[in-house]
Amino acid sequence: MRKFLKQLHKWLSIPVGILIVIICLTGAILVFQDEILEASHPERYFVEEIKEGPIPLEDLIPLVNNQLDSNEVARVQIFDNPERTYRMSLKEGFRITAFVDQYTGKVTGIYEFRESTFYTMMALHRWLLDGSRTWGKYTVGISTLLFVFILVSGFIVWMPRRLKKSRFKIQYRKGIKRLFYDLHNVLGAYACLVLLICALTGMMWSFEWYRNTVFKIFGAEVKQEQGHGGRGQNRGGDKEEKPQLNIGAWGRVVNTLKDKNPDYEYISVQDGSASVHLKSALLSRDSDQYKFDKSTGEIIKVSLFKDQEGTSKIWAWAYSLHVGNYWGIWSKIFTCFFALVGASLPLTGYYIYFTKRSGKAKRRIREKTEKVN
């Protein structure tokens, strides 16, 4: 059995190894996307000076709209931390965000996700920069599926029959061949569980049949999907005439939700709906949903995360487990680290494979030479 699994591990790894390197390396970088953006552009994310109180939304949003070029605010995200700027999603375009100093009304920066390096990184990670999102998406999905079999077979082959310390340690003083062997086997064994979680959750974005199977396993009703994770975006198309937004109602809703949720981390509000993410929430996409009367700002429907439909919860768990955002900075650190290990495994594996192949070739030549002599 081990011999079969060893061959399976090798011959599955050789054709998809480079793709696994790309997927894991880009994934490791994307784990810290928010932190990298905040460190590189602090002026966007933090105000220069905290003043007595922010400008009310009904006055702030018109100030922001006047600073935008043929666009307007469609959604506002407000943080409990007074040092953080407001994030305002814009009506036109794909995931365009304006960062606003809520004390002065100044737009401190505009972030267009589609024009950013992280969009390129995400497109490489998810569909290999294939603009049609067809062959690239399925190539990544199939490679990820094969990666699951590679991880499981590799772990079984590595698993020692007897517990020996040498099987769990990287030997640095026994030559380059032994070092690469240990880097592949020992690190692969330690990273196996985290990489399996990332691979199994990642396939949620690749295959509809896989998504539906996961939903059924967890007893969730399968419905017609609209994107993933419940986050729709305006992708263009025919423009429709929309009624004027009642920004005054937005302000009343935000004040109501602040009173109802004193431990909120951030509140998001848009026309007719709002969401609250609590500091105590385990998942990054764990948020309570509210519907309100657009004219009065009165809350008319509440949907707590714990009571939401199964597919929403599964998406939230899948996303958080995939990006390592479920235990603060620590889960991000070890998800990033093990993703880098995942990127290294095909490289060390190729080294082991070609070193052995070269050694066998040299032995055959030597044996032929000895026979001739």
Backbone hydrogen bonds, N-H to C=O, Kabsch-Sander energy under -0.5 kcal/mol:
donor,donor_aa,acceptor,acceptor_aa,energy
5,L,1,M,-2.6
6,K,2,R,-2.5
7,Q,3,K,-1.9
8,L,4,F,-2.7
9,H,5,L,-2.9
10,K,6,K,-2.0
11,W,7,Q,-2.8
12,L,8,L,-1.8
13,S,9,H,-1.5
14,I,10,K,-2.0
16,V,12,L,-1.0
17,G,13,S,-1.5
20,I,16,V,-2.2
21,V,17,G,-2.0
22,I,18,I,-2.1
23,I,19,L,-2.7
24,C,20,I,-2.7
25,L,21,V,-2.5
26,T,22,I,-2.3
27,G,23,I,-1.9
28,A,24,C,-2.4
29,I,25,L,-1.7
30,L,26,T,-2.4
31,V,27,G,-1.4
32,F,28,A,-0.6
32,F,29,I,-1.0
33,Q,30,L,-1.7
36,I,32,F,-2.5
37,L,33,Q,-2.3
38,E,34,D,-2.4
39,A,35,E,-2.1
40,S,36,I,-2.1
41,H,37,L,-2.0
44,R,41,H,-1.4
45,Y,41,H,-1.0
46,F,42,P,-1.9
47,V,83,E,-2.6
51,K,49,E,-0.6
55,I,102,Q,-3.2
59,D,56,P,-1.5
60,L,56,P,-2.9
61,I,57,L,-2.4
63,L,59,D,-1.2
64,V,60,L,-2.1
65,N,61,I,-2.9
66,N,62,P,-1.8
67,Q,63,L,-0.6
67,Q,64,V,-1.5
68,L,64,V,-0.6
68,L,65,N,-1.0
70,S,68,L,-0.9
74,A,89,S,-3.1
75,R,89,S,-1.5
76,V,269,V,-2.5
77,Q,87,R,-2.7
78,I,76,V,-0.5
78,I,267,I,-3.3
80,D,265,E,-2.4
84,R,81,N,-1.6
85,T,45,Y,-1.5
86,Y,100,V,-2.4
87,R,77,Q,-2.0
88,M,86,Y,-0.5
88,M,98,A,-3.1
89,S,75,R,-1.6
89,S,87,R,-0.6
90,L,96,I,-2.5
91,K,72,E,-2.9
95,R,93,G,-0.7
97,T,95,R,-0.5
97,T,111,Y,-2.6
98,A,88,M,-3.1
99,F,109,G,-3.0
100,V,86,Y,-2.6
101,D,106,K,-2.8
102,Q,100,V,-0.9
104,T,101,D,-0.9
105,G,101,D,-3.1
108,T,99,F,-2.6
108,T,106,K,-0.7
109,G,99,F,-1.0
111,Y,97,T,-2.9
112,E,110,I,-0.5
113,F,95,R,-1.7
113,F,111,Y,-0.7
114,R,94,F,-0.7
115,E,112,E,-1.0
116,S,113,F,-1.6
120,T,116,S,-1.3
121,M,117,T,-2.3
122,M,118,F,-2.5
123,A,119,Y,-2.9
124,L,120,T,-2.2
125,H,121,M,-2.2
126,R,122,M,-2.5
127,W,123,A,-2.2
128,L,124,L,-1.0
129,L,123,A,-1.9
130,D,127,W,-2.5
131,G,129,L,-0.8
133,R,130,D,-1.4
138,Y,134,T,-2.4
139,T,135,W,-2.3
140,V,136,G,-2.3
141,G,137,K,-2.2
142,I,138,Y,-2.9
143,S,139,T,-2.4
144,T,140,V,-2.4
145,L,141,G,-2.3
146,L,142,I,-2.6
147,F,143,S,-2.0
148,V,144,T,-1.5
149,F,145,L,-1.3
150,I,146,L,-2.4
151,L,147,F,-2.8
152,V,148,V,-2.4
153,S,149,F,-2.5
154,G,150,I,-2.4
155,F,151,L,-2.4
156,I,152,V,-2.2
157,V,153,S,-2.3
158,W,154,G,-2.2
159,M,155,F,-2.4
164,K,162,R,-0.7
167,R,164,K,-1.3
168,F,165,K,-1.6
169,K,166,S,-0.6
171,Q,169,K,-0.6
172,Y,170,I,-0.7
179,L,175,G,-1.9
180,F,176,I,-2.4
181,Y,177,K,-2.1
182,D,178,R,-2.5
183,L,179,L,-2.6
184,H,180,F,-1.9
185,N,181,Y,-2.6
186,V,182,D,-2.0
187,L,182,D,-1.1
188,G,184,H,-0.9
189,A,185,N,-2.0
190,Y,186,V,-2.2
191,A,187,L,-2.3
192,C,188,G,-0.8
195,L,191,A,-2.6
196,L,192,C,-2.4
197,I,193,L,-2.2
198,C,194,V,-2.4
199,A,195,L,-2.5
200,L,196,L,-3.0
201,T,197,I,-2.3
202,G,198,C,-2.1
203,M,199,A,-1.6
204,M,201,T,-1.5
205,W,202,G,-1.6
206,S,203,M,-1.0
207,F,203,M,-2.0
211,R,207,F,-2.1
212,N,208,E,-2.8
213,T,209,W,-1.8
214,V,210,Y,-2.4
215,F,211,R,-2.7
216,K,212,N,-2.3
217,I,213,T,-2.4
218,F,214,V,-1.9
219,G,216,K,-1.4
220,A,215,F,-3.3
223,K,221,E,-0.6
231,R,228,H,-0.9
232,G,230,G,-0.6
235,R,233,Q,-0.8
242,K,240,E,-0.5
247,I,245,L,-1.2
249,A,246,N,-1.0
250,W,246,N,-1.0
251,G,247,I,-1.8
252,R,248,G,-1.6
253,V,249,A,-2.3
254,V,250,W,-2.6
255,N,251,G,-2.2
256,T,252,R,-2.1
257,L,253,V,-2.7
258,K,254,V,-2.3
259,D,255,N,-1.8
260,K,256,T,-2.1
261,N,257,L,-1.9
264,Y,261,N,-1.6
265,E,277,H,-3.5
266,Y,277,H,-1.6
267,I,78,I,-2.8
268,S,275,S,-2.6
269,V,76,V,-2.5
270,Q,273,S,-2.8
271,D,74,A,-0.6
272,G,270,Q,-0.6
273,S,270,Q,-1.3
274,A,290,Y,-2.5
275,S,268,S,-2.5
276,V,288,D,-2.2
277,H,266,Y,-2.5
278,L,276,V,-0.6
279,K,263,D,-2.5
281,A,278,L,-1.4
284,S,325,N,-1.0
286,D,283,L,-1.3
287,S,285,R,-1.0
288,D,276,V,-2.4
289,Q,303,S,-3.0
290,Y,274,A,-3.0
291,K,301,K,-2.6
292,F,272,G,-1.9
293,D,298,E,-2.9
297,G,293,D,-3.0
300,I,291,K,-2.7
301,K,291,K,-1.6
303,S,289,Q,-3.1
307,D,304,L,-1.4
308,Q,304,L,-0.6
308,Q,305,F,-1.2
312,S,309,E,-0.6
313,K,309,E,-1.4
314,I,310,G,-2.6
315,W,311,T,-2.5
316,A,312,S,-2.1
317,W,313,K,-2.6
318,A,314,I,-3.0
319,Y,315,W,-2.7
320,S,316,A,-2.3
321,L,317,W,-2.8
322,H,318,A,-2.1
323,V,319,Y,-2.3
324,G,320,S,-0.8
325,N,320,S,-2.1
326,Y,324,G,-0.7
327,W,328,G,-0.6
330,W,327,W,-0.8
331,S,327,W,-0.8
332,K,328,G,-1.1
333,I,329,I,-2.3
334,F,330,W,-2.3
335,T,331,S,-1.7
336,C,332,K,-2.6
337,F,333,I,-2.6
338,F,334,F,-2.3
339,A,335,T,-1.9
340,L,336,C,-2.1
341,V,337,F,-2.0
342,G,338,F,-2.5
343,A,339,A,-1.9
344,S,340,L,-1.5
345,L,341,V,-1.6
347,L,343,A,-0.5
348,T,344,S,-2.6
349,G,345,L,-2.5
350,Y,346,P,-2.8
351,Y,347,L,-2.0
352,I,348,T,-2.3
353,Y,349,G,-2.6
354,F,350,Y,-2.9
355,T,351,Y,-2.3
356,K,352,I,-2.3
357,R,353,Y,-2.3
358,S,354,F,-2.5
359,G,355,T,-2.4
360,K,356,K,-2.5
361,A,357,R,-2.1
362,K,358,S,-2.3
363,R,359,G,-2.1
364,R,360,K,-2.3
365,I,361,A,-2.2
366,R,362,K,-2.4
367,E,363,R,-2.7
368,K,364,R,-2.4
369,T,365,I,-2.3
370,E,366,R,-2.3
371,K,367,E,-2.1
372,V,368,K,-2.1
373,N,369,T,-2.1
